[in-house]
Amino acid sequence: MCAGRAASLCTACTVAGGDRAPLSVRSCSVHRVRFGADEASKGRCGGDSATDSAANGVEWFTEQVSRALMPSEFSPLDSGRFHAEGAQLDLGSVQVSRFAYSPLRSRRTMRLIRAGDPEQYQLGVVLRGSAWFAQNGAEAGLRPGDMAIWDTSRPYESGSGLDGRDVEVGVLQIPKSLMPLPSQQVDRFLARRVPAGSGLPAVLTDFLLSLAANAPGARPGSMASLGHMAVELTAASLAQHLGGHREVPAEVRAHGLHRRVNTFIDQNLGDPDLSPRLIAERHHISLRTLYTLFEGEPEGVAASIRRRRLERCRADLSSPELRDRPVQAIAARWGFTSAAAFSRTFRAAYGISPLDHRQQALGDHGTPAGPESRADVGRRGSPE
């Protein structure tokens, strides 16, 4: 466990391989683990020799990568000596991982896919050394700065360090449901080399490296936004590389804008002034454009704000830790400035008053000390 946040993805909490610690932990945004034959010589791994330690190291590395990325098989090119380390940064639904390891080969079979599939697209960037990746009838040879994308739901084979040198890679893990590009377009990129150089791919690489160095110091609420930015940059880079043109497709831009708007709403639910007009102004778009973004959604912008506020209030009213906080204070915390309007809105949504819901959720101990005020707690109402 970390006592605090790490300064970067590469200088996070270090754990000897013999401890068998998981690659990532909930209490820290970044976690690093390391295993190698040198630890055995210091008596940390429990093996009788460096060879035993290497075997244990491969087993440990397989376990950690399978947990962090996807179940896979690994075969080191030098079975008598193996070392590896890795780290993972959690950006909400998106993760960034980094691994450095001895030369090896790996594969993912249908059996391993059935054993576990995160249903992700994973973008790999070679930071040091060399690697190759084969999937879907294509094969990409990668040098430092090059990148390739793969589908966790398909078998693959890969290799690295054929020149005998260690390899370091960064991996961006994107849930398929978050990828703005249609799956047919992404399929055309599987195991295709996206070369290092200029343009959006270079911007994406720099952004991922910057995430590793700076994101651990960001506010917790900003991590998901950084993840969304990484997804948008990935989609734009792939689309530009596919089309050979500068203009990012309209659907990618719209998807990115929609995601930014949703993130903005979630981060500002406590602001009583949050409204469709404010959202449009902050994103430099017209109200008509904003409403168009939500046309395919089951609810409009104002209804979405109201639902999310009610969900936060309902969760707080059900929390034992907040049992002594007045209902109107919880309502105000999430942007409802009129206690009476909040009560009506809550009852319309859930068929029960806020106070009755709290008593049902918490039992006889749900009623806070002191009477609940019916007075307005402000003059501005929530969006209707």
Summary of the structure (lengths in Angstrom):
residues: 384
radius of gyration: 24.9
end to end distance: 45.3
largest distance: 74.7
contacts: 1251
relative contact order: 0.08
helix: 43%
strand: 18%
